[in-house]
Structure formats: C-alpha cells, structure tokens
Amino acid sequence: GINAEYGIVHKTPMYIKVAVSVPVWLATFGLQYGVVYGPHDDQINQIFLQQPAPTVDAVAYGCLARITWAVSLVTQVLLCQFSLGGFINSLLSWKGWLVLSRLTYSVYLVHMGLLSIVALQMRGPFFLQPAFQMSIVYLGVLCMSYLWGAVLYLLVELPVAKLERVLYR
C-alpha cells in the first residue's frame, strides 16, 4: 500500500504497454473473482450438507484472500492512475460520483442507527432465506441512510466546512 501510494503521489513512470495491460486487467479480475466466488462450493456443502470445509481450503483462503484482493486492487488503481484503465477509468472518474462521495461520511454515521431501528421494530426473527425480503430491507435502509445523510451533510458538515474555510484563510 505504501509503495503504491508513493507511485501515485510522485507519478513514478510505469513503462507498461497497452498490450501488457489487458492481460494484467484480466488477471486482476480473475483473482478478484476467485476471492469472491472461490469458497462457494465449500459454503454450499457447509450450509446444506452440514459438511465442514476441508482444512486446507479454509486455511489457504483465510491466508491468501485479503492479500490477493489488496494486490489486485492496488494493481487496478495504478493502471488507472497511469492512463491504462480504459473505460473503467472513465467510469470511476465520472463527475456524478462527487455527490455520493460527499455524503459517504454522513451516511456512515447514520446507517448504524437506522439498522438498529429496523432491527428493534421487527416483530419476529429475520431470516436471510427469502431474498426478496432481504433486498427490500437493504434498499429501504440504503435510501433512508442517504436521505438522512444528506440532511446531516446540509445541516452540519457543509456549514462547518464553510466556517473552517473562512477561519483558515
């Protein structure tokens, strides 16, 4: 992470050709796919057949999953930084993300309170089996989090930022 940050801040030139960047992108996507969907069969066996995952698989996944994810993500960030991202770079650089990025801290502060309210309002146990029910709850909490996050941003964060700007000029 520190080496990647050094490369981003100091714009250390990377001499990677476009012909090499495409296989690197495919490799990083493959690694990320393996991290997300790799333990799928073990989880299915554990849930439905009550069979624990093999120890070698569990240990290997536990040791390598986070490192693999981090290295592939840093590689993708560096490829985008040095203009080898293609349409992914333009998608992630879209100006529409600025609105959501300004709300993220407020949403972070609000969402746990909303989740607590939802959990305390339930009349019975909540199971993850009906996917439709879970998606409705998720979308409801997401929308309410962004709504209350926008209110918190407009009432607290924005005025404090403007006040700091005036005080530190």
N, C-alpha and C positions, 0 to 999 in steps of 0.2 A: 504494500500500500504506500509506504513512504517513497519507494523508488518510483512508483507510478506518479505520485504527486510531484516529485522532482521533475520528471519528464514533462508533466503538464505545465507546471509553472515556468520552467526555464525553456520550454519549447525545444527540447533536445531533438535534433532532426532524426527521424526514423527513415531509413532507406529501405522501405518495403514497396515493392511494385504492386500494382493492382492485380496482376496475375497471381501473386502470392497471397494477397489479402483475402481473396474469395475463399480459398481453402481454409484460411485461418478463421474466417467468419463461420464457415460450415463446421469446423472442428469445435469452436466455442459453443455453437448452437447444439451440437451433438452432446458435448459434455454437460451442458445445462439440462438438456432433455433427459440424459441418464441420471442426473441428480434428482430431478423431479419425479420421473416415472420409473426409475430403477428398482425401488423396493415394492413395486405394485403387486407382483405375484406373491411375495412374502406376506404382504399385508392382507391380501385376499385369503391366503391359507390360514393366517392367524385369526381373522375375523370369522370366516365361515366354517373352516375345518378344525379350528382350535389347535392348530399345529404351530409351534413357535418357529420363528425364522432360524435358519441354520446359523450357528455361532460365527462362522467365518464370514458369511454375508453381512450379518449385523455389525461385526467389528470393522470390516472393511468399509462399509457405508458410513459408520459413525466416525471413522478416522479420516476418510477422504472426501466426504460430501462437501463440507464447508470450504475446505481448501480449494477443491475443484471449482466450486461456484465462484469463489473470490477471484481466482486466477482467470477464469474465463470472462468474468465481468470486467476486471481491470483491462484485459486484452481488448474487449469491445470498446471500452471508454477510450483507450489510447488510439485505437483505429479511428474512432470518430474524431478525436482531437486532431489527428494528423490528416484529416480530409479523406479518409479511406472508408467512411461509413456508408456512403451512397444514400439511398432513400431513408435508411434508418437514422442517419444523422439529421436529415431534413425533417423527419417526423419528430425526433426528440428535440429539435431546435425550434419547433413551431411556437409562435408567439402566444397562442391560446393557452399554453401551459402556464404562463405567468400568473394568470388569475388564480388558478388552483394552487400554484406554489406559494402564493402569498397567504393562502388560507390554511396551509398544512399545519402550522403550529397551533392555531386556534382549534382546528378540528381535532388535533391530538389531545388538547386539553379538555375538550368537550365530550369526546366519544366514550370514555370510560363511565362517566356519569350517566350517559344515555343507555349504555349497556346494562348498568346496574338498575336503572329504572325499568327497562324492558324485562330483566330477569325477575325483579320483585313484583311486577304486575302479572306475571303468569299464574294461572290458576292450577296448573298441573305440571308434571315434568315435561321437559322439552327434549325430544329425541331428534337425532340427526338423520333419521331414515327418510322421511318424506322430503325430498329435495326441493319441492315447490315451497313448502312451508319455510324451510331454511333460507331460500332465496328471497322470499317476501320479507322476512325479518331482516336479512342482510341489507336489502335495498332500502327498507324503511329506516334503519339505523344510519346507513350511509347518507341518505338525503337529509335526515334530521341533523346529523353531525355537520354537514356542510352548511345547512341553514343557520344553525346556532353558531357555527364557526365564523360565518360571515358577519353575524350580529356582533360577536365578540371582537372580531377584527375591526369593524367600523366604530365600535364604541370605545375600545381600549387600545388596541395595538396601533392603529393608524394615528390617533391623536398623540400618543406617546412618541411615536416616531417623528411626527412633525415638531413636537416640543423639543426633542433631542436635537433635531436639525437646527432649530432656532438657537438653542443654548450653546451648541458647539461650533457655531460659526465664528 
